[in-house]
Amino acid sequence: MTNEVYKYRKAMKLTQEDLAKMVGVTRQTIISIEQGKYIASLPLALKIARVFNVPVESIFIMEEGE
């Protein structure tokens, strides 16, 4: 699974800390998600999508065969 969290976060001019506070996680969690080291849970993915006001599928993309 890949994600576009970094792209959307930068477009909204949010820091990792800003986004983390908005969705109730640590900055380290946002870093790990952006780097692809951690896959967000469904509730967290939905919170992130709400912050960016886009469908969750626009941020988190399933790779072929996953």
PQR file with spaces between the fields and no chain letter, atoms N, CA, C, O and H, PARSE charges and radii, in Angstrom:
ATOM       1  N    MET     1       0.852   -1.180    0.000 -0.4000 1.5000
ATOM       2  CA   MET     1       0.000    0.000    0.000 -0.0000 2.0000
ATOM       3  C    MET     1       0.894    1.239    0.000  0.5500 1.7000
ATOM       4  O    MET     1       1.862    1.323    0.756 -0.5500 1.4000
ATOM       5  N    THR     2       0.560    2.174   -0.840 -0.4000 1.5000
ATOM       6  CA   THR     2       1.248    3.456   -0.843 -0.0000 2.0000
ATOM       7  C    THR     2       0.290    4.526   -0.338  0.5500 1.7000
ATOM       8  O    THR     2      -0.911    4.292   -0.209 -0.5500 1.4000
ATOM       9  H    THR     2      -0.227    2.105   -1.454  0.4000 1.0000
ATOM      10  N    ASN     3       0.836    5.696   -0.056 -0.4000 1.5000
ATOM      11  CA   ASN     3      -0.044    6.763    0.414 -0.0000 2.0000
ATOM      12  C    ASN     3       0.453    8.116   -0.074  0.5500 1.7000
ATOM      13  O    ASN     3       1.608    8.285   -0.464 -0.5500 1.4000
ATOM      14  H    ASN     3       1.813    5.886   -0.160  0.4000 1.0000
ATOM      15  N    GLU     4      -0.458    9.056   -0.037 -0.4000 1.5000
ATOM      16  CA   GLU     4      -0.205   10.421   -0.488 -0.0000 2.0000
ATOM      17  C    GLU     4      -0.304   11.417    0.673  0.5500 1.7000
ATOM      18  O    GLU     4      -0.581   12.597    0.459 -0.5500 1.4000
ATOM      19  H    GLU     4      -1.396    8.918    0.280  0.4000 1.0000
ATOM      20  N    VAL     5      -0.079   10.944    1.886 -0.4000 1.5000
ATOM      21  CA   VAL     5      -0.220   11.808    3.063 -0.0000 2.0000
ATOM      22  C    VAL     5       0.714   13.018    2.954  0.5500 1.7000
ATOM      23  O    VAL     5       0.294   14.152    3.184 -0.5500 1.4000
ATOM      24  H    VAL     5       0.146    9.986    2.060  0.4000 1.0000
ATOM      25  N    TYR     6       1.963   12.777    2.608 -0.4000 1.5000
ATOM      26  CA   TYR     6       2.928   13.877    2.501 -0.0000 2.0000
ATOM      27  C    TYR     6       2.440   14.931    1.508  0.5500 1.7000
ATOM      28  O    TYR     6       2.459   16.125    1.804 -0.5500 1.4000
ATOM      29  H    TYR     6       2.304   11.856    2.421  0.4000 1.0000
ATOM      30  N    LYS     7       2.010   14.488    0.348 -0.4000 1.5000
ATOM      31  CA   LYS     7       1.555   15.417   -0.697 -0.0000 2.0000
ATOM      32  C    LYS     7       0.380   16.275   -0.212  0.5500 1.7000
ATOM      33  O    LYS     7       0.382   17.494   -0.387 -0.5500 1.4000
ATOM      34  H    LYS     7       1.994   13.518    0.108  0.4000 1.0000
ATOM      35  N    TYR     8      -0.613   15.636    0.393 -0.4000 1.5000
ATOM      36  CA   TYR     8      -1.775   16.383    0.871 -0.0000 2.0000
ATOM      37  C    TYR     8      -1.408   17.289    2.043  0.5500 1.7000
ATOM      38  O    TYR     8      -1.899   18.414    2.140 -0.5500 1.4000
ATOM      39  H    TYR     8      -0.614   14.647    0.535  0.4000 1.0000
ATOM      40  N    ARG     9      -0.545   16.801    2.931 -0.4000 1.5000
ATOM      41  CA   ARG     9      -0.139   17.606    4.082 -0.0000 2.0000
ATOM      42  C    ARG     9       0.592   18.867    3.632  0.5500 1.7000
ATOM      43  O    ARG     9       0.333   19.957    4.143 -0.5500 1.4000
ATOM      44  H    ARG     9      -0.146   15.887    2.852  0.4000 1.0000
ATOM      45  N    LYS    10       1.500   18.718    2.683 -0.4000 1.5000
ATOM      46  CA   LYS    10       2.243   19.870    2.168 -0.0000 2.0000
ATOM      47  C    LYS    10       1.311   20.843    1.446  0.5500 1.7000
ATOM      48  O    LYS    10       1.461   22.058    1.574 -0.5500 1.4000
ATOM      49  H    LYS    10       1.711   17.833    2.267  0.4000 1.0000
ATOM      50  N    ALA    11       0.353   20.313    0.690 -0.4000 1.5000
ATOM      51  CA   ALA    11      -0.587   21.170   -0.034 -0.0000 2.0000
ATOM      52  C    ALA    11      -1.405   22.038    0.927  0.5500 1.7000
ATOM      53  O    ALA    11      -1.773   23.166    0.600 -0.5500 1.4000
ATOM      54  H    ALA    11       0.232   19.326    0.585  0.4000 1.0000
ATOM      55  N    MET    12      -1.683   21.496    2.112 -0.4000 1.5000
ATOM      56  CA   MET    12      -2.443   22.252    3.113 -0.0000 2.0000
ATOM      57  C    MET    12      -1.541   23.054    4.042  0.5500 1.7000
ATOM      58  O    MET    12      -2.018   23.719    4.962 -0.5500 1.4000
ATOM      59  H    MET    12      -1.384   20.580    2.378  0.4000 1.0000
ATOM      60  N    LYS    13      -0.224   22.986    3.795 -0.4000 1.5000
ATOM      61  CA   LYS    13       0.756   23.705    4.606 -0.0000 2.0000
ATOM      62  C    LYS    13       0.688   23.318    6.091  0.5500 1.7000
ATOM      63  O    LYS    13       0.785   24.165    6.978 -0.5500 1.4000
ATOM      64  H    LYS    13       0.164   22.446    3.048  0.4000 1.0000
ATOM      65  N    LEU    14       0.520   22.017    6.328 -0.4000 1.5000
ATOM      66  CA   LEU    14       0.499   21.495    7.694 -0.0000 2.0000
ATOM      67  C    LEU    14       1.842   20.867    8.016  0.5500 1.7000
ATOM      68  O    LEU    14       2.481   20.267    7.152 -0.5500 1.4000
ATOM      69  H    LEU    14       0.441   21.328    5.607  0.4000 1.0000
ATOM      70  N    THR    15       2.263   21.008    9.260 -0.4000 1.5000
ATOM      71  CA   THR    15       3.450   20.275    9.705 -0.0000 2.0000
ATOM      72  C    THR    15       3.013   18.868   10.108  0.5500 1.7000
ATOM      73  O    THR    15       1.821   18.593   10.252 -0.5500 1.4000
ATOM      74  H    THR    15       1.744   21.496    9.962  0.4000 1.0000
ATOM      75  N    GLN    16       3.976   17.999   10.286 -0.4000 1.5000
ATOM      76  CA   GLN    16       3.654   16.652   10.768 -0.0000 2.0000
ATOM      77  C    GLN    16       2.998   16.745   12.138  0.5500 1.7000
ATOM      78  O    GLN    16       2.068   15.997   12.438 -0.5500 1.4000
ATOM      79  H    GLN    16       4.944   18.222   10.170  0.4000 1.0000
ATOM      80  N    GLU    17       3.474   17.649   12.958 -0.4000 1.5000
ATOM      81  CA   GLU    17       2.913   17.850   14.293 -0.0000 2.0000
ATOM      82  C    GLU    17       1.463   18.336   14.208  0.5500 1.7000
ATOM      83  O    GLU    17       0.609   17.870   14.961 -0.5500 1.4000
ATOM      84  H    GLU    17       4.230   18.257   12.714  0.4000 1.0000
ATOM      85  N    ASP    18       1.184   19.268   13.297 -0.4000 1.5000
ATOM      86  CA   ASP    18      -0.189   19.765   13.110 -0.0000 2.0000
ATOM      87  C    ASP    18      -1.134   18.618   12.776  0.5500 1.7000
ATOM      88  O    ASP    18      -2.181   18.459   13.403 -0.5500 1.4000
ATOM      89  H    ASP    18       1.878   19.647   12.685  0.4000 1.0000
ATOM      90  N    LEU    19      -0.752   17.821   11.777 -0.4000 1.5000
ATOM      91  CA   LEU    19      -1.602   16.717   11.356 -0.0000 2.0000
ATOM      92  C    LEU    19      -1.774   15.711   12.475  0.5500 1.7000
ATOM      93  O    LEU    19      -2.876   15.213   12.705 -0.5500 1.4000
ATOM      94  H    LEU    19       0.098   17.950   11.268  0.4000 1.0000
ATOM      95  N    ALA    20      -0.689   15.409   13.172 -0.4000 1.5000
ATOM      96  CA   ALA    20      -0.751   14.452   14.276 -0.0000 2.0000
ATOM      97  C    ALA    20      -1.772   14.896   15.328  0.5500 1.7000
ATOM      98  O    ALA    20      -2.586   14.096   15.789 -0.5500 1.4000
ATOM      99  H    ALA    20       0.206   15.814   12.985  0.4000 1.0000
ATOM     100  N    LYS    21      -1.722   16.161   15.698 -0.4000 1.5000
ATOM     101  CA   LYS    21      -2.672   16.683   16.693 -0.0000 2.0000
ATOM     102  C    LYS    21      -4.105   16.613   16.184  0.5500 1.7000
ATOM     103  O    LYS    21      -5.024   16.303   16.942 -0.5500 1.4000
ATOM     104  H    LYS    21      -1.061   16.811   15.324  0.4000 1.0000
ATOM     105  N    MET    22      -4.293   16.900   14.901 -0.4000 1.5000
ATOM     106  CA   MET    22      -5.644   16.910   14.326 -0.0000 2.0000
ATOM     107  C    MET    22      -6.284   15.526   14.317  0.5500 1.7000
ATOM     108  O    MET    22      -7.505   15.407   14.419 -0.5500 1.4000
ATOM     109  H    MET    22      -3.546   17.151   14.285  0.4000 1.0000
ATOM     110  N    VAL    23      -5.473   14.486   14.196 -0.4000 1.5000
ATOM     111  CA   VAL    23      -6.031   13.126   14.116 -0.0000 2.0000
ATOM     112  C    VAL    23      -5.765   12.303   15.376  0.5500 1.7000
ATOM     113  O    VAL    23      -6.156   11.137   15.441 -0.5500 1.4000
ATOM     114  H    VAL    23      -4.481   14.583   14.113  0.4000 1.0000
ATOM     115  N    GLY    24      -5.105   12.891   16.378 -0.4000 1.5000
ATOM     116  CA   GLY    24      -4.941   12.243   17.669 -0.0000 2.0000
ATOM     117  C    GLY    24      -3.858   11.180   17.739  0.5500 1.7000
ATOM     118  O    GLY    24      -4.010   10.174   18.431 -0.5500 1.4000
ATOM     119  H    GLY    24      -4.788   13.838   16.326  0.4000 1.0000
ATOM     120  N    VAL    25      -2.753   11.405   17.014 -0.4000 1.5000
ATOM     121  CA   VAL    25      -1.616   10.483   17.086 -0.0000 2.0000
ATOM     122  C    VAL    25      -0.346   11.287   17.334  0.5500 1.7000
ATOM     123  O    VAL    25      -0.388   12.514   17.425 -0.5500 1.4000
ATOM     124  H    VAL    25      -2.629   12.222   16.451  0.4000 1.0000
ATOM     125  N    THR    26       0.784   10.591   17.444 -0.4000 1.5000
ATOM     126  CA   THR    26       2.054   11.276   17.627 -0.0000 2.0000
ATOM     127  C    THR    26       2.637   11.685   16.277  0.5500 1.7000
ATOM     128  O    THR    26       2.250   11.167   15.229 -0.5500 1.4000
ATOM     129  H    THR    26       0.818    9.594   17.371  0.4000 1.0000
ATOM     130  N    ARG    27       3.562   12.613   16.331 -0.4000 1.5000
ATOM     131  CA   ARG    27       4.276   13.033   15.118 -0.0000 2.0000
ATOM     132  C    ARG    27       5.009   11.842   14.513  0.5500 1.7000
ATOM     133  O    ARG    27       5.080   11.702   13.292 -0.5500 1.4000
ATOM     134  H    ARG    27       3.876   13.034   17.182  0.4000 1.0000
ATOM     135  N    GLN    28       5.553   10.988   15.371 -0.4000 1.5000
ATOM     136  CA   GLN    28       6.282    9.805   14.893 -0.0000 2.0000
ATOM     137  C    GLN    28       5.372    8.896   14.069  0.5500 1.7000
ATOM     138  O    GLN    28       5.825    8.292   13.096 -0.5500 1.4000
ATOM     139  H    GLN    28       5.496   11.101   16.363  0.4000 1.0000
ATOM     140  N    THR    29       4.115    8.792   14.439 -0.4000 1.5000
ATOM     141  CA   THR    29       3.167    7.978   13.664 -0.0000 2.0000
ATOM     142  C    THR    29       2.989    8.560   12.272  0.5500 1.7000
ATOM     143  O    THR    29       2.966    7.820   11.289 -0.5500 1.4000
ATOM     144  H    THR    29       3.747    9.282   15.229  0.4000 1.0000
ATOM     145  N    ILE    30       2.864    9.875   12.180 -0.4000 1.5000
ATOM     146  CA   ILE    30       2.725   10.522   10.863 -0.0000 2.0000
ATOM     147  C    ILE    30       3.987   10.301   10.036  0.5500 1.7000
ATOM     148  O    ILE    30       3.905   10.008    8.843 -0.5500 1.4000
ATOM     149  H    ILE    30       2.883   10.476   12.979  0.4000 1.0000
ATOM     150  N    ILE    31       5.145   10.437   10.658 -0.4000 1.5000
ATOM     151  CA   ILE    31       6.407   10.180    9.953 -0.0000 2.0000
ATOM     152  C    ILE    31       6.428    8.763    9.402  0.5500 1.7000
ATOM     153  O    ILE    31       6.774    8.551    8.240 -0.5500 1.4000
ATOM     154  H    ILE    31       5.212   10.675   11.627  0.4000 1.0000
ATOM     155  N    SER    32       6.060    7.797   10.227 -0.4000 1.5000
ATOM     156  CA   SER    32       6.070    6.386    9.810 -0.0000 2.0000
ATOM     157  C    SER    32       5.086    6.118    8.680  0.5500 1.7000
ATOM     158  O    SER    32       5.389    5.354    7.764 -0.5500 1.4000
ATOM     159  H    SER    32       5.779    7.969   11.171  0.4000 1.0000
ATOM     160  N    ILE    33       3.923    6.732    8.736 -0.4000 1.5000
ATOM     161  CA   ILE    33       2.937    6.574    7.661 -0.0000 2.0000
ATOM     162  C    ILE    33       3.487    7.158    6.367  0.5500 1.7000
ATOM     163  O    ILE    33       3.428    6.515    5.319 -0.5500 1.4000
ATOM     164  H    ILE    33       3.677    7.353    9.480  0.4000 1.0000
ATOM     165  N    GLU    34       4.024    8.377    6.434 -0.4000 1.5000
ATOM     166  CA   GLU    34       4.559    9.022    5.234 -0.0000 2.0000
ATOM     167  C    GLU    34       5.696    8.218    4.615  0.5500 1.7000
ATOM     168  O    GLU    34       5.831    8.177    3.392 -0.5500 1.4000
ATOM     169  H    GLU    34       4.073    8.899    7.285  0.4000 1.0000
ATOM     170  N    GLN    35       6.505    7.587    5.438 -0.4000 1.5000
ATOM     171  CA   GLN    35       7.639    6.802    4.945 -0.0000 2.0000
ATOM     172  C    GLN    35       7.243    5.391    4.507  0.5500 1.7000
ATOM     173  O    GLN    35       8.071    4.643    3.989 -0.5500 1.4000
ATOM     174  H    GLN    35       6.396    7.620    6.431  0.4000 1.0000
ATOM     175  N    GLY    36       5.975    5.033    4.717 -0.4000 1.5000
ATOM     176  CA   GLY    36       5.509    3.712    4.329 -0.0000 2.0000
ATOM     177  C    GLY    36       5.918    2.603    5.288  0.5500 1.7000
ATOM     178  O    GLY    36       5.836    1.422    4.947 -0.5500 1.4000
ATOM     179  H    GLY    36       5.302    5.641    5.138  0.4000 1.0000
ATOM     180  N    LYS    37       6.359    2.977    6.485 -0.4000 1.5000
ATOM     181  CA   LYS    37       6.777    1.994    7.483 -0.0000 2.0000
ATOM     182  C    LYS    37       5.601    1.504    8.333  0.5500 1.7000
ATOM     183  O    LYS    37       5.697    0.482    9.012 -0.5500 1.4000
ATOM     184  H    LYS    37       6.426    3.935    6.762  0.4000 1.0000
ATOM     185  N    TYR    38       4.505    2.239    8.285 -0.4000 1.5000
ATOM     186  CA   TYR    38       3.327    1.916    9.086 -0.0000 2.0000
ATOM     187  C    TYR    38       2.090    2.139    8.231  0.5500 1.7000
ATOM     188  O    TYR    38       1.955    3.172    7.575 -0.5500 1.4000
ATOM     189  H    TYR    38       4.427    3.069    7.733  0.4000 1.0000
ATOM     190  N    ILE    39       1.204    1.179    8.243 -0.4000 1.5000
ATOM     191  CA   ILE    39      -0.067    1.313    7.525 -0.0000 2.0000
ATOM     192  C    ILE    39      -1.122    1.755    8.535  0.5500 1.7000
ATOM     193  O    ILE    39      -1.347    1.087    9.544 -0.5500 1.4000
ATOM     194  H    ILE    39       1.314    0.340    8.776  0.4000 1.0000
ATOM     195  N    ALA    40      -1.749    2.858    8.261 -0.4000 1.5000
ATOM     196  CA   ALA    40      -2.745    3.404    9.178 -0.0000 2.0000
ATOM     197  C    ALA    40      -3.932    2.454    9.317  0.5500 1.7000
ATOM     198  O    ALA    40      -4.342    1.805    8.355 -0.5500 1.4000
ATOM     199  H    ALA    40      -1.566    3.401    7.441  0.4000 1.0000
ATOM     200  N    SER    41      -4.470    2.385   10.519 -0.4000 1.5000
ATOM     201  CA   SER    41      -5.704    1.631   10.744 -0.0000 2.0000
ATOM     202  C    SER    41      -6.829    2.317    9.981  0.5500 1.7000
ATOM     203  O    SER    41      -6.706    3.479    9.594 -0.5500 1.4000
ATOM     204  H    SER    41      -4.138    2.912   11.301  0.4000 1.0000
ATOM     205  N    LEU    42      -7.905    1.608    9.770 -0.4000 1.5000
ATOM     206  CA   LEU    42      -9.030    2.202    9.047 -0.0000 2.0000
ATOM     207  C    LEU    42      -9.560    3.453    9.754  0.5500 1.7000
ATOM     208  O    LEU    42      -9.781    4.466    9.090 -0.5500 1.4000
ATOM     209  H    LEU    42      -8.005    0.664   10.085  0.4000 1.0000
ATOM     210  N    PRO    43      -9.772    3.424   11.076 -0.5600 1.5000
ATOM     211  CA   PRO    43     -10.250    4.660   11.721  0.2800 2.0000
ATOM     212  C    PRO    43      -9.282    5.829   11.542  0.5500 1.7000
ATOM     213  O    PRO    43      -9.716    6.959   11.322 -0.5500 1.4000
ATOM     214  N    LEU    44      -7.978    5.572   11.634 -0.4000 1.5000
ATOM     215  CA   LEU    44      -6.999    6.642   11.455 -0.0000 2.0000
ATOM     216  C    LEU    44      -6.984    7.125   10.008  0.5500 1.7000
ATOM     217  O    LEU    44      -6.909    8.328    9.758 -0.5500 1.4000
ATOM     218  H    LEU    44      -7.625    4.654   11.813  0.4000 1.0000
ATOM     219  N    ALA    45      -7.053    6.208    9.065 -0.4000 1.5000
ATOM     220  CA   ALA    45      -7.087    6.583    7.648 -0.0000 2.0000
ATOM     221  C    ALA    45      -8.300    7.471    7.365  0.5500 1.7000
ATOM     222  O    ALA    45      -8.195    8.444    6.619 -0.5500 1.4000
ATOM     223  H    ALA    45      -7.113    5.230    9.269  0.4000 1.0000
ATOM     224  N    LEU    46      -9.435    7.144    7.950 -0.4000 1.5000
ATOM     225  CA   LEU    46     -10.639    7.958    7.754 -0.0000 2.0000
ATOM     226  C    LEU    46     -10.484    9.347    8.369  0.5500 1.7000
ATOM     227  O    LEU    46     -10.929   10.334    7.783 -0.5500 1.4000
ATOM     228  H    LEU    46      -9.520    6.353    8.557  0.4000 1.0000
ATOM     229  N    LYS    47      -9.857    9.434    9.544 -0.4000 1.5000
ATOM     230  CA   LYS    47      -9.614   10.741   10.165 -0.0000 2.0000
ATOM     231  C    LYS    47      -8.718   11.600    9.284  0.5500 1.7000
ATOM     232  O    LYS    47      -8.975   12.789    9.095 -0.5500 1.4000
ATOM     233  H    LYS    47      -9.496    8.632   10.020  0.4000 1.0000
ATOM     234  N    ILE    48      -7.659   10.986    8.744 -0.4000 1.5000
ATOM     235  CA   ILE    48      -6.747   11.721    7.869 -0.0000 2.0000
ATOM     236  C    ILE    48      -7.490   12.204    6.625  0.5500 1.7000
ATOM     237  O    ILE    48      -7.316   13.346    6.199 -0.5500 1.4000
ATOM     238  H    ILE    48      -7.450   10.020    8.898  0.4000 1.0000
ATOM     239  N    ALA    49      -8.308   11.342    6.048 -0.4000 1.5000
ATOM     240  CA   ALA    49      -9.077   11.718    4.858 -0.0000 2.0000
ATOM     241  C    ALA    49     -10.020   12.883    5.154  0.5500 1.7000
ATOM     242  O    ALA    49     -10.197   13.768    4.317 -0.5500 1.4000
ATOM     243  H    ALA    49      -8.448   10.414    6.393  0.4000 1.0000
ATOM     244  N    ARG    50     -10.621   12.885    6.335 -0.4000 1.5000
ATOM     245  CA   ARG    50     -11.522   13.985    6.714 -0.0000 2.0000
ATOM     246  C    ARG    50     -10.767   15.308    6.824  0.5500 1.7000
ATOM     247  O    ARG    50     -11.271   16.353    6.413 -0.5500 1.4000
ATOM     248  H    ARG    50     -10.477   12.167    7.015  0.4000 1.0000
ATOM     249  N    VAL    51      -9.555   15.258    7.381 -0.4000 1.5000
ATOM     250  CA   VAL    51      -8.745   16.477    7.490 -0.0000 2.0000
ATOM     251  C    VAL    51      -8.519   17.076    6.108  0.5500 1.7000
ATOM     252  O    VAL    51      -8.620   18.289    5.926 -0.5500 1.4000
ATOM     253  H    VAL    51      -9.145   14.409    7.715  0.4000 1.0000
ATOM     254  N    PHE    52      -8.213   16.217    5.134 -0.4000 1.5000
ATOM     255  CA   PHE    52      -7.922   16.690    3.782 -0.0000 2.0000
ATOM     256  C    PHE    52      -9.174   16.841    2.925  0.5500 1.7000
ATOM     257  O    PHE    52      -9.106   17.330    1.797 -0.5500 1.4000
ATOM     258  H    PHE    52      -8.131   15.232    5.282  0.4000 1.0000
ATOM     259  N    ASN    53     -10.326   16.417    3.468 -0.4000 1.5000
ATOM     260  CA   ASN    53     -11.612   16.530    2.770 -0.0000 2.0000
ATOM     261  C    ASN    53     -11.602   15.819    1.410  0.5500 1.7000
ATOM     262  O    ASN    53     -12.075   16.352    0.407 -0.5500 1.4000
ATOM     263  H    ASN    53     -10.381   16.019    4.384  0.4000 1.0000
ATOM     264  N    VAL    54     -11.053   14.613    1.410 -0.4000 1.5000
ATOM     265  CA   VAL    54     -11.009   13.783    0.202 -0.0000 2.0000
ATOM     266  C    VAL    54     -11.369   12.354    0.584  0.5500 1.7000
ATOM     267  O    VAL    54     -11.300   11.999    1.761 -0.5500 1.4000
ATOM     268  H    VAL    54     -10.669   14.180    2.226  0.4000 1.0000
ATOM     269  N    PRO    55     -11.755   11.521   -0.390 -0.5600 1.5000
ATOM     270  CA   PRO    55     -12.031   10.122   -0.091  0.2800 2.0000
ATOM     271  C    PRO    55     -10.751    9.414    0.366  0.5500 1.7000
ATOM     272  O    PRO    55      -9.658    9.730   -0.105 -0.5500 1.4000
ATOM     273  N    VAL    56     -10.894    8.471    1.271 -0.4000 1.5000
ATOM     274  CA   VAL    56      -9.738    7.740    1.793 -0.0000 2.0000
ATOM     275  C    VAL    56      -8.940    7.072    0.673  0.5500 1.7000
ATOM     276  O    VAL    56      -7.724    6.914    0.785 -0.5500 1.4000
ATOM     277  H    VAL    56     -11.782    8.214    1.653  0.4000 1.0000
ATOM     278  N    GLU    57      -9.619    6.682   -0.402 -0.4000 1.5000
ATOM     279  CA   GLU    57      -8.945    6.028   -1.530 -0.0000 2.0000
ATOM     280  C    GLU    57      -8.022    6.982   -2.287  0.5500 1.7000
ATOM     281  O    GLU    57      -7.144    6.539   -3.027 -0.5500 1.4000
ATOM     282  H    GLU    57     -10.606    6.811   -0.493  0.4000 1.0000
ATOM     283  N    SER    58      -8.214    8.266   -2.108 -0.4000 1.5000
ATOM     284  CA   SER    58      -7.337    9.242   -2.745 -0.0000 2.0000
ATOM     285  C    SER    58      -5.999    9.355   -2.021  0.5500 1.7000
ATOM     286  O    SER    58      -5.006    9.788   -2.606 -0.5500 1.4000
ATOM     287  H    SER    58      -8.927    8.626   -1.507  0.4000 1.0000
ATOM     288  N    ILE    59      -5.975    8.968   -0.760 -0.4000 1.5000
ATOM     289  CA   ILE    59      -4.769    9.082    0.055 -0.0000 2.0000
ATOM     290  C    ILE    59      -4.043    7.754    0.175  0.5500 1.7000
ATOM     291  O    ILE    59      -2.820    7.691    0.053 -0.5500 1.4000
ATOM     292  H    ILE    59      -6.782    8.617   -0.284  0.4000 1.0000
ATOM     293  N    PHE    60      -4.803    6.694    0.415 -0.4000 1.5000
ATOM     294  CA   PHE    60      -4.217    5.369    0.605 -0.0000 2.0000
ATOM     295  C    PHE    60      -4.549    4.501   -0.594  0.5500 1.7000
ATOM     296  O    PHE    60      -5.717    4.234   -0.878 -0.5500 1.4000
ATOM     297  H    PHE    60      -5.797    6.745    0.515  0.4000 1.0000
ATOM     298  N    ILE    61      -3.512    4.062   -1.296 -0.4000 1.5000
ATOM     299  CA   ILE    61      -3.690    3.350   -2.568 -0.0000 2.0000
ATOM     300  C    ILE    61      -3.198    1.917   -2.439  0.5500 1.7000
ATOM     301  O    ILE    61      -2.046    1.668   -2.082 -0.5500 1.4000
ATOM     302  H    ILE    61      -2.564    4.278   -1.066  0.4000 1.0000
ATOM     303  N    MET    62      -4.094    0.978   -2.737 -0.4000 1.5000
ATOM     304  CA   MET    62      -3.722   -0.437   -2.722 -0.0000 2.0000
ATOM     305  C    MET    62      -2.955   -0.763   -3.991  0.5500 1.7000
ATOM     306  O    MET    62      -3.381   -0.418   -5.093 -0.5500 1.4000
ATOM     307  H    MET    62      -5.030    1.180   -3.027  0.4000 1.0000
ATOM     308  N    GLU    63      -1.839   -1.420   -3.830 -0.4000 1.5000
ATOM     309  CA   GLU    63      -1.038   -1.865   -4.979 -0.0000 2.0000
ATOM     310  C    GLU    63      -1.683   -3.104   -5.598  0.5500 1.7000
ATOM     311  O    GLU    63      -2.393   -3.847   -4.920 -0.5500 1.4000
ATOM     312  H    GLU    63      -1.494   -1.701   -2.934  0.4000 1.0000
ATOM     313  N    GLU    64      -1.438   -3.314   -6.856 -0.4000 1.5000
ATOM     314  CA   GLU    64      -1.950   -4.503   -7.538 -0.0000 2.0000
ATOM     315  C    GLU    64      -1.449   -5.755   -6.832  0.5500 1.7000
ATOM     316  O    GLU    64      -0.258   -5.877   -6.543 -0.5500 1.4000
ATOM     317  H    GLU    64      -0.861   -2.710   -7.407  0.4000 1.0000
ATOM     318  N    GLY    65      -2.354   -6.677   -6.556 -0.4000 1.5000
ATOM     319  CA   GLY    65      -1.989   -7.942   -5.929 -0.0000 2.0000
ATOM     320  C    GLY    65      -1.992   -7.917   -4.415  0.5500 1.7000
ATOM     321  O    GLY    65      -1.701   -8.938   -3.792 -0.5500 1.4000
ATOM     322  H    GLY    65      -3.321   -6.577   -6.790  0.4000 1.0000
ATOM     323  N    GLU    66      -2.310   -6.789   -3.800 -0.4000 1.5000
ATOM     324  CA   GLU    66      -2.348   -6.726   -2.333 -0.0000 2.0000
ATOM     325  C    GLU    66      -3.702   -7.164   -1.826  0.5500 1.7000
ATOM     326  O    GLU    66      -3.932   -7.181   -0.617 -0.5500 1.4000
ATOM     327  H    GLU    66      -2.547   -5.960   -4.306  0.4000 1.0000
